[in-house]
Amino acid sequence: MLYIFPFIAWLAAITSAVLLAALWNLGELSRRSLLVLLGWFLLAGYCQFLAGSTAVGAMGLLLQTALAIYLVLRWRLGR
C-alpha cells in the first residue's frame, strides 16, 4: 500500500458509505438496489481490508473505487 498517503485506501470506502446513505435517504435507491450495492460494498471492503494476499487487497480496492465512481455518477446524473 502507499505509505506516503496512508489514508488513501479509506477514501473510496468512506465515499461509498456516505453516498449509499445519502442516496438511500434521498429515496434514490430501492430496497433491492440498496441490498445489491451494500453487498458489493461489504465484499469489496472484506477483500480490501481483511485479505491475506496483496492481489486480493488490490482487487478489493478496485471494486471499492468502481462502486464509489458508480455512486457518484448515479448521484450527479440523478438516475
Phi, psi and omega in degrees: 000160180285115181273350177292316178238084186293340181277350186296331179292335181274345186299313180293321180293317179293318178299316180296316181296316180295316181290325175299314180295318182294314180294325177293316180293330178279353180080019181277346182243134172281169181298320181294314180293326176298317180295320179295313181292325176293321175297318176299315180299314181292319178296315179295319179295320177297313179296321185288315189256338184245008182287147177275337182247157180291325181295317179292322176297319178292322177296321178296319177296321177296315178297318180295320178293319178297321177296316179298318179296317178300316181292322177296315178297319179296319179292314184289327180274348176068035179287000000 
